[in-house]
């Protein structure tokens, strides 16, 4: 495993395995302000894992969280294992990250209610 996250890290997986045809309103990017709220509430240090996001979004994250770590192994499976080993995980609309969090032994998992995970937007999913 390329990364080991500590008890003070808030692991924020980036990216989605959705193809361009699948993306859209059901697979939106996690709002930057959602991350801000969780970081302020918990006092944890954000670590963004992965890189499969638009450059403008990544720039917004860097600007909003200048002290955050940004890491990627370049191998989705290794990133998955690293996320799975985290104590605190933020799950956006990304089944890759959701599965890693579900299989983890995390103390806290924060999940955005957005896109596919929002029954008001996508009523076919019953969480």
N, C-alpha and C positions, 0 to 999 in steps of 0.2 A: 504494500500500500504506500503510495507516494506521499500522502499527507496524514498527519495525526493532529486532530483538533483537541484543544484543551477545554477545561470546564468553563472558561470565560469566553469561548468562541460561539458566535451565532452563525451557523453555516447556512448560506443562501445559495442553493443551486441555481445556475443560470442555464438557459437554453431549453429547447424542446425537441423531442424526436418527431414532432409533427411535420409533415411535408408542407410545402407551400399551399397545396390544395386543401389540406386539412386545417391549416392555420386560419386565423381570422378571429371572429368574435368568440369562438369557443376556446381558443388557445391564446389569450392575450398575455402580454408581458405583465409581470407583477408591478403595480404602481410603486414608484420610488417612495412615495409618502407612506405606503404600507410598511416598507422596511424601516423608515424613520421612526414610525410609531412603535414598532417592536423593539428597536434598538433603544429608544428613550425609556420605554416601559421596563426593559430588563437590565439595562446597563451593560449588556454583553457587547463584545467586539465583533463587527461583521467580517465574515470571510466569504467572498463570492467565489463559487466553484464552477468551472466550466467557461465556455467562451462562445457558445452557439447562439449569440444574440446580435441584433443589428448594432453596428458601430456607434450610432447616435445614442442608443440606450446605454451602452457601456460607458460612453463619455459622460452621460448624465449621472450614472452611478459613481464614477470617479470624482466628478465635481461635487456631488452631494455628500460623499463619504470619503474625504481625502485620506483618512487614516486607516481605511479598510484594506484588507488584504484581498488580492485577486489572484487565484491560483487555478491551474488546469494542468493535468498530466498529459493531455493530448490523447488519452485513451479513455473513452466513455466508461468502460468497465472498471478501471481503476478509480475514476471519479465516483462512480456508483458505490464502490467499497468504502471510499473515504467518507462520503455522505452518510452511509449506513453506520459508520463508527462514531458519528458525532453525538454529543450530548444534547445540543439545542439546534433544531433545524427549522427553517422557514420553507414551506412548500408552496410554490406557485402552481400555475396550471401546467403541470408537467407530470405525466404518469411515471416517468423515469425517476424523478425525485420523490414522488409519492410512494412508489414501491420501496425505494431505499429507506425512506423514513418509516414505513410500515414494518419493514424487516429489521429495523434498528432496535436498540435498547435505549433510545433517547429519553432524557428526563422530560423534555418539553418539545412539542412539535406545534408550530404555528402554521395554520393553513389559510390561505386567502380564499375568500368566497367570491370567485370571479370566473367568468367564462364557463368552461365545462363543469366547474365545481359550484356554480350558482344555479339553484333550481329555477330561479326567475328567468335566467338566460337560456338554460338548457334543461328542459323539463324531462328529458328522457333518462337522466341519471338520478337515482334516488339514493342519496347518501344519508 
